[in-house]
Amino acid sequence: MSPGTLPTADELRAAATVVALPMRVRFRGITVREALLLRGPAGWGEFAPFPEYGDAESAAWLRSAIESAWEGPPAPRRSSVPVNATVPAVGAEQVPEILARFPGARTAKVKVAEKGQTPADDLARVAAVRRHVDHVRVDANGGWTVDEAVRALTALTEDAPLQYAEQPCATVDELVELRNRLARQGTAVPIAADESIRRADDPLRVVRAGAADVAVVKVAPLGGMRALVRLADELAGHGAKVVVSSALDTAVGIDAGLSAAAALPELDLACGLGTGGFFEDDVAAPRPMSGGELDVAAVTPDPDRLAGLAASAERTSWWLDRLDRCRALL
């Protein structure tokens, strides 16, 4: 969508609804997820960069929301998408309750390296998950040094393999070093990059540098569904597999993620799009999961839910001001 065809700032404001979704458990350090939703001629879009993100970075999220609401999704290649369960940094005893929210899921992503917890906590949580699913991934959100990652991943793969370790270290250079050290000691753990791709000016640089085997990609930070599909094609050309994931999206954002995943030529790994269960309530009725998959179908927020989840006047004003600033950058 070219700048000349973008909706005006006034049109965006008129199309906007700001919501605040309370969460069942703390995730990414937050307990309430705020989002600005746009209703356009093609449906709904979500603008929800995290509050700490600057306007230049957040503008891509707005472009994505406009694409969803004013253009709609790309042509699908499949009608349903496999998704992984997501297990926050909870105690091992809570794992069965968490996994019950993902009926039929055969893959689980387990949060590790949580501040205030120990490697023993991670080992116990992963062991509990392994009793219920076939494939386990771990996600450290860049929380380990290279030395810590080597020790942790060696311990976590002592009894069974990991499908991959997502963003074990924060920087691209650290990921390269980690991959080399694991290879030298014969520890077979594929490395996935998330933050290093989502917040990079050149997402392909991470794979070209030899930092990752898997690229975790999200619609909004990349600027939309079509941008994700184009990037996935380029990444595949460099030998990297792709996992489409959620940025802790509302049902509207999940719809965009599913539509992007449905448009990919190849989809070898379960996607991280089953995060709706972390909200106490969402803007639309929960999309039922069957056999570990979610159907691809347009979502329309429920007016009563929107009213009940409406953000405060102060927070609505904050988001509308942010909307104006980011629109000016497109």
Secondary structure, DSSP 8 states (H G I E B T S, - for coil): --GGGS--HHHHHHHEEEEEEEEEEEETTEEEEEEEEEEETTEEEEE---TTS-HHHHHHHHHHHHIIIII-----S-SEEEB-EEE-S--GGGHHHHHTTSTT--EEEEE---TT--HHHHHHHHHHHHTT-SEEEEE-TT---HHHHHHHHHHHTSSS--SEEES-SSSHHHHHHHHHHHHHHT----EEESHHHHT-SSTHHHHHTT--SEEEEEHHHHTSHHHHHHHHHHHHHTT-EEEEE-SS--HHHHHHHHHHHHT-S---S-BB--GGGGBSS-SS----EETTEEE-------HHHHHHTB--HHHHHHHHHHHHHHHTT-
